[in-house]
Amino acid sequence: MADKKGFEAALKKLEKAVSKLEDGELSLDQSLRVFSDGVEHAEVCRQSLQQVELQVEQLLKQADGTLQAEAFDDEQ
């Protein structure tokens, strides 16, 4: 199972990096470091979401190997 805490921590760090970059108060070198860190955090998020997607597909796979499409209701 994907590490929920790892995903959430990486997402918060990514959001902070975006906020710092949007502020425009950083030097070019600082901006490059913050951007580089943000790219790493985005990759952690992407990998976590990819793992979850695979798990969902496996859970929805029918006995004959086909996938059963189900509506996603985010209010549940």
Order of alpha helices (4+ residues) and beta strands (2+ residues): alpha-alpha
